[in-house]
Amino acid sequence: MKKTLAAIALACIVFSVFSAIAPSVKGLADSDSSTATAPILPPNIEVSANTTLPHDLTPNTPISPKTEKIRFNFNYTMLSTPVVERLPNGSYTWTLKPMWNNHWWIVDYWATIIGTGMPSYMYGTFLAVPNPPIGGLVSGDSILYLPLNVIYGTSSTNCVWFQFDIQFNPGGSVDWLIWDVKYPFQDSDYASQDISDHLSYTPGHTYSFALWTYGTNIVIFYIADTTTGASWTNSAWDWPIPGVTMIYSTTPGHPFSPASAIEGRTTNNQLTNVPYFQTYLGYGENTVWEGVYGQPGPVPSGIDTFFYSGPINYYYWAMISTNVYTISSVYYSAPYGKGSVSNPNNIVGTPDGQYAGIYGGNPGDGGQILGNMNAPSGGYVYAYVYSTAGYYSDLYVYVSYDGQSWSLVGGTYKTISSSTPSWVYMGRSPGTFRYMAVVGYDSGNSVNLHVDAVKASG
């Protein structure tokens, strides 16, 4: 269930509630009888200097807004990555046989459409995410997250294809492998090594990986759990490497290189609960276009890829959900003045009857809760909220792309007077955002807010 009480409350203060409220009075008088003065709007959104932004593997690195992809849809298939199935004894088997309704690929090519501007090699870093599990997957289905796909050889017919594959299965399990596949790319030409034999996939840990060449016929794969310091390096493959030139490939029925991709074998036309899985790609990934492939059915709704440019020669690339966007975790909360915040984690996810509280009894009092969205978000913003009876509580919602610069949704606050929970429309976001701040602030009326959820939808 999404909202359990936090093991450590960030700022829990028991509210003082008046015993009687006159229904004809708009809001509560401030308890110290001081003159209510308008604050400088918007209230400051501030975080501790030690606060780490959840999505950014390098939180102090400035990033630019979302880059629009050049997208092409193709009515043919690309070369498949096998589906792994765990056996009762702990070993695994794999298959390329179609057992699903839809087989599709979203491929982001790290080169121009004509194959220029390729990187010299590929490496990246990601924060491992759990499989929620993804809704809509049934037995035999799978979602493959493929941050690294590179062909090395002397030509497109004399080469070996390497894939780093993280597989999300029905039921919530995750597998990961490194594949080497030689031309002509038949079933018998696939080989794999289970990374779990060397490193465990642990949600919340950060991993770095790389694929590069040495000499005339050596390809090296490296992966490290930077959280624990454990690592694994491999250069012994099932197939001899004919050459170390990177090959660009978009040919139907062939591998995709150099590229990052999501590949799906799905039965249903809609997926839900797709995790936000971001990879920080390095060195030379400075050009991208997207190809969407599939037969017989389309990419299901609820899943897509997203990328935006980071520092020079770096990109952030991610698997995202395209359903309703909600707060997936709270990373900071604090009061204003003598206000208070209680149960801040209760704003996570969709409404479930558990509420975060924000209280402010005098001008300048209140509180803020800062959350991390479940995916890069945008659109119309709503809060599921109510106010303690008799209060006219001012609610502000801010959004941010980098966690540093904030915009007030709708340009102003909304006064919440109803004691019945409901969705309140706050306005349209000014653009794509990844962080959200929910603020209650006494600017003349005492604040006693209860917030269950906040969402954005297109």
Sequence and secondary structure as in RCSB ss.txt:
>XXXX:A:sequence
MKKTLAAIALACIVFSVFSAIAPSVKGLADSDSSTATAPILPPNIEVSANTTLPHDLTPNTPISPKTEKIRFNFN
YTMLSTPVVERLPNGSYTWTLKPMWNNHWWIVDYWATIIGTGMPSYMYGTFLAVPNPPIGGLVSGDSILYLPLNV
IYGTSSTNCVWFQFDIQFNPGGSVDWLIWDVKYPFQDSDYASQDISDHLSYTPGHTYSFALWTYGTNIVIFYIAD
TTTGASWTNSAWDWPIPGVTMIYSTTPGHPFSPASAIEGRTTNNQLTNVPYFQTYLGYGENTVWEGVYGQPGPVP
SGIDTFFYSGPINYYYWAMISTNVYTISSVYYSAPYGKGSVSNPNNIVGTPDGQYAGIYGGNPGDGGQILGNMNA
PSGGYVYAYVYSTAGYYSDLYVYVSYDGQSWSLVGGTYKTISSSTPSWVYMGRSPGTFRYMAVVGYDSGNSVNLH
VDAVKASG
>XXXX:A:secstr
      SS SS       S   TTSSS   TT        SS      TT   SS SSTTS    B    EEEES
S      EEEE TTS EEEE    SSEEEEEEEESS TTS S  SSEEEEEE       BT  TT EEEEEEEEE
EEEEETTEEEEEEEEEEE TTS EEEEEEEEETT  GGGEEEEEGGGTS   TT EEEEEEEEETTTEEEEEEEE
TTT  EEEE   SS     EEE B  TTS  BSEEEEEEEESSSB B    EEEEEESS    EEEEEEESS   
BT EEEEEE STT EEEEEE  S EEEEEEEEEEEETT EEE GGGGSSS  S  EEEEE STT EEEEEEEEEE
EE SEEEEEEEE TT  EEEEEEEESSSSS EEGGGS EEE  SS EEEEEEE SS EEEEEEEEE SSS EEEE
EEEEEEE 
